[in-house]
Amino acid sequence: MGIVTKLAACVLVAGATSCGLLVIRQQRIEAAYQMSLAHRRLLQHDERSKRLRVAIHERLRQDRVAALADALQRETGERLVPLLLHECYIVETSAPMAPADRGPPAPARDGPQ
């Protein structure tokens, strides 16, 4: 009777270990699935952000803004003055600017700091 009891105990321990390993495996699969869903949502939000930026850029073209300003001026009679007098260009540089390229230093502030 002692050997049968030991064998039954070994089978129960092996079964419990197998069940524990299956639970851990299922949790890992669930975590990977949740990560893939989060990544997919991130990509969808990134794509939507790009589309919105393109739509904003198309709506804010210089000729369209000028046409809207002219229409507003005809409608209200007020003259709109542009905030920017010259076109601005954003230039990305990979190297930091040299001190000579940065312009004059900021004036010192008077008063308590």
Backbone hydrogen bonds in HBPLUS format (Angstrom, degrees):
<---DONOR---> <-ACCEPTOR-->    atom                        ^
c    i                          cat <-CA-CA->   ^        H-A-AA   ^      H-
h    n   atom  resd res      DA  || num        DHA   H-A  angle D-A-AA Bond
n    s   type  num  typ     dist DA aas  dist angle  dist       angle   num
A0005-THR N   A0001-MET O   3.20 MM   4  6.34 155.5  2.26 144.8 151.1     1
A0006-LYS N   A0002-GLY O   3.03 MM   4  6.22 159.4  2.07 143.0 148.6     2
A0007-LEU N   A0003-ILE O   2.85 MM   4  6.03 159.6  1.89 149.0 155.1     3
A0008-ALA N   A0004-VAL O   2.90 MM   4  6.04 155.6  1.95 144.0 150.7     4
A0009-ALA N   A0005-THR O   2.88 MM   4  6.09 154.8  1.94 146.5 153.8     5
A0010-CYS N   A0006-LYS O   2.89 MM   4  6.15 157.1  1.94 148.7 154.9     6
A0011-VAL N   A0007-LEU O   2.95 MM   4  6.20 155.4  2.01 147.1 153.6     7
A0012-LEU N   A0008-ALA O   2.93 MM   4  6.15 159.2  1.97 148.4 154.0     8
A0013-VAL N   A0009-ALA O   2.90 MM   4  6.13 159.4  1.94 151.6 157.1     9
A0014-ALA N   A0010-CYS O   2.88 MM   4  6.03 160.9  1.92 147.1 152.8    10
A0015-GLY N   A0011-VAL O   2.86 MM   4  6.01 155.1  1.92 146.1 153.4    11
A0016-ALA N   A0012-LEU O   2.88 MM   4  6.06 158.8  1.93 147.9 153.5    12
A0017-THR N   A0013-VAL O   2.89 MM   4  6.05 157.6  1.94 148.4 154.8    13
A0018-SER N   A0014-ALA O   2.91 MM   4  6.10 155.6  1.97 144.2 151.1    14
A0019-CYS N   A0015-GLY O   2.93 MM   4  6.18 158.9  1.98 147.9 153.5    15
A0020-GLY N   A0016-ALA O   2.93 MM   4  6.14 157.0  1.98 146.4 152.8    16
A0021-LEU N   A0017-THR O   2.93 MM   4  6.18 159.1  1.97 150.9 156.2    17
A0022-LEU N   A0018-SER O   2.93 MM   4  6.18 153.0  2.00 147.7 155.3    18
A0023-VAL N   A0019-CYS O   2.98 MM   4  6.25 152.0  2.06 147.3 154.5    19
A0024-ILE N   A0020-GLY O   3.04 MM   4  6.32 162.1  2.07 150.2 154.5    20
A0025-ARG N   A0021-LEU O   2.89 MM   4  6.08 157.9  1.93 146.5 153.0    21
A0026-GLN N   A0022-LEU O   2.90 MM   4  6.07 157.3  1.95 146.2 152.1    22
A0027-GLN N   A0023-VAL O   2.96 MM   4  6.20 152.6  2.03 148.0 155.6    23
A0028-ARG N   A0024-ILE O   3.01 MM   4  6.30 152.7  2.08 147.7 154.7    24
A0029-ILE N   A0025-ARG O   2.99 MM   4  6.29 155.6  2.06 148.2 155.0    25
A0030-GLU N   A0026-GLN O   2.91 MM   4  6.12 158.5  1.95 147.6 153.6    26
A0031-ALA N   A0027-GLN O   2.90 MM   4  6.10 155.7  1.96 145.3 152.0    27
A0032-ALA N   A0028-ARG O   2.95 MM   4  6.18 158.8  1.99 147.9 153.3    28
A0033-TYR N   A0029-ILE O   2.94 MM   4  6.15 152.3  2.02 145.6 153.6    29
A0034-GLN N   A0030-GLU O   2.91 MM   4  6.17 161.0  1.95 151.5 156.0    30
A0035-MET N   A0031-ALA O   2.95 MM   4  6.17 154.4  2.02 146.6 153.8    31
A0036-SER N   A0032-ALA O   2.97 MM   4  6.21 152.0  2.04 143.6 151.0    32
A0037-LEU N   A0033-TYR O   2.96 MM   4  6.29 152.9  2.03 149.2 156.8    33
A0038-ALA N   A0034-GLN O   2.96 MM   4  6.21 158.6  2.00 147.6 153.3    34
A0039-HIS N   A0035-MET O   2.90 MM   4  6.11 155.7  1.96 146.6 153.5    35
A0040-ARG N   A0036-SER O   2.89 MM   4  6.07 155.7  1.95 144.9 151.5    36
A0041-ARG N   A0037-LEU O   2.92 MM   4  6.20 159.7  1.96 150.0 155.2    37
A0042-LEU N   A0038-ALA O   2.92 MM   4  6.14 153.7  1.99 145.1 152.8    38
A0043-LEU N   A0039-HIS O   2.93 MM   4  6.23 157.9  1.98 150.5 155.7    39
A0044-GLN N   A0040-ARG O   2.91 MM   4  6.19 153.9  1.98 147.9 155.6    40
A0045-HIS N   A0041-ARG O   2.88 MM   4  6.10 159.4  1.92 151.6 156.8    41
A0046-ASP N   A0042-LEU O   2.90 MM   4  6.09 153.1  1.98 145.9 154.0    42
A0047-GLU N   A0043-LEU O   2.91 MM   4  6.10 157.6  1.96 146.4 152.1    43
A0048-ARG N   A0044-GLN O   2.90 MM   4  6.12 159.1  1.94 147.1 153.3    44
A0049-SER N   A0045-HIS O   2.86 MM   4  6.01 153.3  1.93 143.9 151.5    45
A0050-LYS N   A0046-ASP O   3.00 MM   4  6.28 154.0  2.07 145.8 152.3    46
A0051-ARG N   A0047-GLU O   2.99 MM   4  6.31 159.4  2.03 149.8 155.2    47
A0052-LEU N   A0048-ARG O   2.89 MM   4  6.13 158.5  1.94 150.7 156.5    48
A0053-ARG N   A0049-SER O   2.93 MM   4  6.14 153.6  2.00 146.7 154.0    49
A0054-VAL N   A0050-LYS O   2.99 MM   4  6.26 155.1  2.06 148.7 155.1    50
A0055-ALA N   A0051-ARG O   2.93 MM   4  6.19 158.1  1.98 147.6 154.0    51
A0056-ILE N   A0052-LEU O   2.86 MM   4  6.08 158.6  1.90 149.2 154.9    52
A0057-HIS N   A0053-ARG O   2.88 MM   4  6.05 159.4  1.93 145.3 151.4    53
A0058-GLU N   A0054-VAL O   2.87 MM   4  6.11 156.5  1.92 149.9 156.2    54
A0059-ARG N   A0055-ALA O   2.99 MM   4  6.19 151.7  2.07 144.7 152.3    55
A0060-LEU N   A0056-ILE O   2.95 MM   4  6.09 133.8  2.17 144.7 157.0    56
A0065-VAL N   A0061-ARG O   2.92 MM   4  6.17 162.4  1.96 160.4 165.7    57
A0066-ALA N   A0062-GLN O   2.94 MM   4  6.07 156.4  2.00 144.8 151.7    58
A0067-ALA N   A0063-ASP O   2.97 MM   4  6.14 151.7  2.05 139.1 146.7    59
A0068-LEU N   A0064-ARG O   2.92 MM   4  6.19 157.7  1.97 148.4 154.2    60
A0069-ALA N   A0065-VAL O   2.86 MM   4  6.07 154.1  1.92 147.4 154.9    61
A0070-ASP N   A0066-ALA O   2.88 MM   4  6.12 155.6  1.94 147.5 153.9    62
A0071-ALA N   A0067-ALA O   2.92 MM   4  6.15 156.9  1.97 146.9 153.4    63
A0072-LEU N   A0068-LEU O   2.91 MM   4  6.10 155.8  1.97 145.8 152.4    64
A0073-GLN N   A0069-ALA O   2.86 MM   4  6.05 149.7  1.95 143.3 152.3    65
A0074-ARG N   A0070-ASP O   2.91 MM   4  6.16 156.5  1.96 149.1 154.8    66
A0075-GLU N   A0071-ALA O   2.95 MM   4  6.10 150.0  2.05 141.5 150.3    67
A0076-THR N   A0072-LEU O   2.83 MM   4  5.92 166.3  1.85 152.9 155.9    68
A0077-GLY N   A0073-GLN O   2.68 MM   4  4.85 139.5  1.84 128.4 140.4    69
A0101-ASP N   A0098-ALA O   2.89 MM   3  5.32 138.0  2.07 113.0 124.8    70
A0102-ARG N   A0099-PRO O   3.38 MM   3  5.38 153.5  2.45  99.7 107.1    71
